[in-house]
Amino acid sequence: MIPLVDLKREYAEVGPACLEAARRVAEQGAFILGAELERFERNFAEYCEAQHAIGVGNGGDALYLALRALGVGPGDEVVTPAWTFVATLDGITRCGAKPVLVDNAPGSFWPASEAYERALTPRTRAFLPVHLYGQPVDLAPLRELCDRKGIALVEDAAQAHGAPYRGKTVGSWGDAACFSFYPAKNLGAWGDGGAITTNRAELAERLRVLRNYGSPQKYVHLEVGLNSRLDPLQAAVLNVKLEHLDRWNQLRRGHAALYRELLQALPGLTVPKEQPWGGHVYHVFPVRHTERDALQQHLHAQGVGTVIHYPSPAHLLPAYKHLGHGPGAFPEAERCAKEVLSLPMFPQLTRDDVEQVATAVRGFSA
């Protein structure tokens, strides 16, 4: 079996160093906030070419806290893709705001910048584009539009740690950028974790207050916040893994290049293409196939692990029925839900693994 992701192989590579880092935290007895978290926040901010990083409990909280700190609240609208993981919409909804959905450009996983502009209303408070699957969105047109209209730009970078965009790394283009450190991410913790990066000092300070019960100091609570602090144990693990992230991303890119070479010109199959404005870091390798379900069954029978990212576009999820969008409202997103299939992708894949997966895919088309 070749799994979609194999964290045991990653542990074999960096496990001892992570255990040593965790031991250091345990010996210090500092399990909430503290020096290890501050060290990771400095390291991650520098890596993302941002002035500040604020560690939080998970990627979902990162989205909610970033939007809330930027003033998004009841009656506001936030424009975001219909084709994304549900956490993107949840962050908006938890603020009391309304997600305004936009469809992908034809044949793409991302909306064009023109779709965001068409969705603008007097109630629009922010754009929330998603660097889906590890490919950066073209942020420059959105940044210009946000500056012109006086609205916030928040990057959902949960799947794009280290992805390059126009000479910089994602995480420094928006008013804020939100990351998840879910274990299977390009930079994954040993549990849940997240972070927000920003170049705005006043926003960073408010985020630190909000993540800690609205408290800048013990028993002084300026506003209603929540308990969403990245654990120092997780920060210690992330500090170790951050040193490997660029190399791991390059390995992912190499696997993707080999997949493309081996899977080109197969009937019914489309492999992901890199966009000219930024480098893909392949959190997953999503192919599209007109007979996706049959292909998935075939691959499982051949010992190849796959996952559908995602089985439903956001507007057709029961949780978001209240938005009032039925089938056909966002046809490109709905087409993705019927065609997308993620093949195995993680740094420790071997060439033999990739060739075995490609052989199985070609066998379906034979």
C-alpha positions in Angstrom: 0.0 0.0 0.0 1.2 3.5 -0.9 -0.7 5.8 1.4 -1.8 9.3 0.6 0.5 10.6 3.4 2.9 8.6 5.6 3.8 10.5 8.8 5.8 7.5 10.0 8.4 8.0 7.3 8.6 11.7 8.4 9.1 10.6 12.0 11.9 8.3 11.0 13.6 11.4 9.6 13.1 14.0 12.2 11.5 12.2 15.2 14.6 12.0 17.4 15.2 15.8 17.1 11.5 16.6 17.8 11.6 14.4 20.9 14.7 16.2 22.1 13.0 19.5 21.6 9.9 18.4 23.4 12.0 17.1 26.3 13.6 20.5 26.6 10.2 22.1 27.0 9.2 19.5 29.6 12.3 20.0 31.6 11.6 23.8 31.7 8.0 23.2 32.8 6.8 25.9 30.5 3.7 24.5 28.8 1.6 27.7 28.0 3.1 30.6 26.0 6.7 31.2 26.9 10.1 31.2 25.3 9.7 28.2 22.9 6.6 29.6 21.4 8.2 33.1 21.1 11.1 31.5 19.3 8.9 29.7 16.8 6.9 32.9 16.2 10.1 34.8 15.4 11.4 32.0 13.2 8.1 31.6 11.3 7.6 35.4 10.8 11.1 35.6 9.4 10.5 32.6 7.1 7.3 34.2 5.8 9.0 37.6 5.4 6.5 39.1 7.7 7.0 41.3 10.8 4.9 39.3 13.2 3.6 35.7 13.7 1.1 34.8 16.3 0.7 31.2 17.2 -2.9 30.0 17.8 -4.6 26.7 18.6 -5.5 25.7 15.0 -6.0 26.9 11.5 -9.7 27.5 12.0 -9.1 29.8 14.9 -6.5 31.6 12.9 -9.1 32.5 10.2 -11.6 33.6 12.8 -9.2 35.6 14.9 -7.6 37.3 11.9 -11.0 38.4 10.5 -12.3 39.5 13.9 -9.2 41.5 14.7 -9.7 43.3 11.4 -13.1 44.3 12.5 -15.3 41.8 10.6 -18.6 41.4 12.3 -22.3 41.0 12.0 -23.7 42.6 8.9 -20.4 42.4 7.0 -19.6 40.3 4.0 -16.4 38.5 3.1 -15.8 37.3 -0.4 -14.2 33.8 -0.7 -14.2 30.8 -3.0 -17.0 28.3 -3.2 -14.3 25.6 -3.8 -12.4 25.4 -0.5 -12.3 23.5 2.8 -15.2 24.4 5.1 -12.9 26.0 7.7 -12.6 29.0 5.4 -16.3 29.7 5.6 -16.5 28.8 9.3 -14.0 31.6 10.1 -16.3 34.1 8.4 -19.5 32.8 10.0 -18.0 32.7 13.5 -17.5 36.5 13.2 -21.3 36.8 12.4 -20.5 37.9 8.9 -21.8 36.4 5.6 -19.6 34.4 3.2 -20.1 35.7 -0.3 -19.0 32.9 -2.6 -17.3 33.2 -6.0 -16.8 30.4 -8.6 -13.5 29.1 -10.0 -12.3 30.3 -13.4 -13.1 27.7 -16.0 -10.8 24.7 -15.7 -9.1 26.2 -12.6 -9.1 25.6 -8.9 -9.2 29.3 -8.1 -11.5 32.3 -8.9 -10.1 35.0 -11.2 -9.6 38.4 -9.5 -12.5 39.8 -11.6 -14.8 37.4 -9.8 -13.9 39.1 -6.4 -14.5 42.6 -7.9 -17.9 41.5 -9.3 -18.9 40.3 -5.8 -18.2 43.6 -4.1 -21.1 45.3 -2.3 -21.2 48.2 0.2 -21.1 45.6 2.9 -17.9 43.9 1.8 -15.3 44.1 4.6 -12.6 41.7 3.3 -11.4 39.3 0.6 -10.4 35.8 1.8 -8.6 34.0 -1.1 -7.3 30.5 -0.6 -3.9 29.2 -1.7 -5.6 25.9 -2.4 -3.5 22.6 -2.6 -0.3 24.7 -2.3 -0.6 26.9 -5.4 -0.6 30.6 -4.5 -3.4 32.8 -5.7 -2.4 35.7 -7.9 -2.5 38.2 -5.0 -1.2 41.4 -6.6 -4.5 42.3 -8.4 -6.5 41.5 -5.2 -4.1 43.6 -3.1 -4.5 46.6 -5.5 -8.3 46.2 -5.5 -8.4 46.0 -1.7 -6.3 49.1 -1.3 -8.4 51.0 -3.8 -11.7 49.9 -2.1 -10.5 50.2 1.5 -11.1 46.6 2.4 -8.9 44.0 4.1 -7.1 41.1 2.4 -6.6 37.9 4.4 -4.7 35.0 2.9 -5.9 31.5 3.7 -2.5 29.9 3.5 -3.3 26.7 5.4 -2.0 24.6 2.5 0.8 26.7 1.2 3.6 26.9 3.8 6.7 28.3 2.0 5.0 28.8 -1.4 6.8 31.5 -3.4 4.8 34.3 -5.0 6.4 37.0 -7.1 9.7 36.9 -5.3 8.3 36.6 -1.8 6.7 33.9 0.3 3.0 33.8 0.9 2.1 35.1 4.3 3.3 38.7 3.8 1.0 40.0 1.1 -2.3 40.3 3.0 -3.2 42.4 6.0 -3.0 38.9 7.6 -2.3 35.4 6.5 -3.6 32.3 8.2 -1.8 28.9 8.5 -2.7 25.5 9.8 -0.2 23.1 11.3 -2.4 20.0 11.1 0.0 17.1 11.1 -0.3 16.3 7.4 0.4 19.8 6.2 3.7 20.8 4.6 4.7 22.1 8.0 2.8 19.9 10.5 2.7 19.7 14.3 2.1 16.6 16.4 -1.5 17.7 16.8 -3.5 20.8 16.0 -1.9 24.2 15.7 -2.0 27.4 13.7 -0.5 30.8 13.2 -1.3 34.2 11.8 1.3 36.4 10.1 1.0 40.1 9.6 3.1 43.3 9.0 0.8 45.4 11.1 2.0 45.8 14.7 -1.3 47.0 16.1 -3.1 44.0 14.5 -0.5 41.6 15.9 -1.0 43.0 19.4 -4.7 42.6 19.2 -4.4 39.1 18.0 -2.2 38.2 21.0 -4.8 39.6 23.3 -7.7 37.9 21.6 -6.0 34.4 21.6 -5.5 34.7 25.4 -9.1 35.3 26.7 -8.9 39.0 25.6 -6.1 39.5 28.2 -2.9 41.5 27.7 -1.8 40.6 31.2 -3.1 38.2 33.8 -6.7 39.0 35.1 -6.9 42.1 32.9 -9.5 41.3 30.2 -10.0 44.1 27.6 -12.6 42.2 25.5 -14.2 38.8 25.1 -11.6 36.6 23.6 -10.9 32.8 23.5 -8.3 30.3 24.6 -6.4 29.6 21.4 -2.7 29.5 22.2 -0.2 27.4 20.2 1.3 25.0 22.8 5.1 25.3 23.4 5.4 21.5 22.8 4.0 22.0 19.4 6.1 25.0 18.8 9.2 23.0 19.7 8.3 20.4 17.1 7.6 23.0 14.5 10.9 24.8 15.2 12.6 21.5 14.2 10.5 20.9 11.2 10.8 24.4 9.9 14.5 23.9 9.2 13.5 21.1 6.8 10.5 22.8 5.1 12.3 24.2 2.0 14.0 20.9 1.3 10.7 19.0 1.8 8.9 21.4 -0.5 11.5 20.8 -3.2 11.0 17.1 -2.8 7.3 17.6 -3.3 7.9 19.6 -6.4 10.2 16.9 -7.8 7.5 14.2 -7.2 5.0 16.4 -8.9 7.2 16.9 -11.9 7.7 13.1 -12.2 3.9 12.6 -11.9 3.4 15.0 -14.8 6.0 13.3 -16.9 4.5 9.9 -16.4 0.8 10.8 -16.6 0.8 13.2 -19.6 -1.7 12.8 -22.3 -3.8 10.1 -20.6 -7.5 10.2 -21.8 -9.8 11.9 -19.4 -7.0 12.9 -17.0 -5.8 16.4 -16.1 -2.8 17.0 -13.9 -2.2 20.3 -12.0 -0.3 23.0 -13.8 1.9 25.6 -12.2 0.9 29.2 -12.6 3.4 31.8 -13.8 3.1 34.1 -10.8 4.1 31.6 -8.1 5.5 28.2 -7.3 3.3 25.3 -6.2 4.4 23.4 -3.0 1.9 20.5 -3.5 0.3 20.0 -0.2 -1.6 17.5 -2.3 -1.3 16.4 -5.9 -4.9 16.8 -7.3 -5.7 15.3 -10.6 -9.0 15.6 -12.4 -10.7 12.7 -14.2 -14.0 12.5 -15.9 -14.5 9.0 -14.3 -13.1 9.9 -10.9 -15.0 7.5 -8.8 -14.1 4.5 -11.0 -10.5 5.6 -11.0 -10.4 5.8 -7.2 -11.8 2.3 -6.9 -9.3 1.0 -9.4 -6.4 2.7 -7.5 -7.5 1.3 -4.1 -7.6 -2.1 -5.6 -4.0 -1.5 -6.7 -2.9 -0.5 -3.3 -2.8 3.3 -3.9 -4.3 5.5 -1.2 -6.3 8.5 -2.5 -8.6 11.1 -1.0 -11.2 13.4 -2.6 -10.4 17.0 -1.7 -13.4 17.8 -1.6 -16.5 15.7 -2.1 -18.8 18.8 -2.0 -18.3 22.5 -2.8 -19.1 24.7 0.2 -22.4 26.0 -1.0 -23.9 22.5 -1.1 -22.9 21.5 2.4 -25.8 21.2 4.8 -24.1 23.7 7.2 -24.3 26.4 4.5 -27.7 25.7 3.1 -28.8 29.0 4.6 -26.8 30.9 2.0 -29.5 29.9 -0.4 -27.4 28.5 -3.2 -28.6 25.3 -4.9 -27.1 23.0 -7.4 -25.8 24.8 -10.5 -25.0 28.0 -8.6 -21.2 27.6 -9.0 -20.7 25.1 -11.8 -16.9 25.1 -11.9 -16.8 24.3 -8.2 -19.4 21.6 -8.6 -17.4 20.2 -11.5 -14.3 20.0 -9.3 -16.3 18.0 -6.7 -17.1 15.4 -9.3 -13.6 15.2 -10.9 -10.8 15.9 -8.3 -8.8 13.1 -6.8 -5.6 13.5 -4.7 -2.8 11.1 -5.4 -0.1 10.2 -2.8 2.1 13.2 -2.0 4.6 13.6 0.8 8.4 14.4 0.8 9.5 10.9 1.7 8.0 9.3 -1.4 10.5 7.4 -3.5 10.8 7.4 -7.2 9.6 3.8 -7.2 6.5 4.9 -5.2 5.6 7.6 -7.8 6.2 5.2 -10.7 4.0 2.6 -9.0 1.2 5.1 -8.6 1.6 6.3 -12.2 1.5 2.7 -13.4 -1.7 2.1 -11.6 -3.3 5.3 -13.1 -2.1 4.3 -16.6 -3.6 0.9 -16.0 -7.0 2.4 -15.6 -6.7 4.1 -19.0 -5.4 1.1 -20.8 
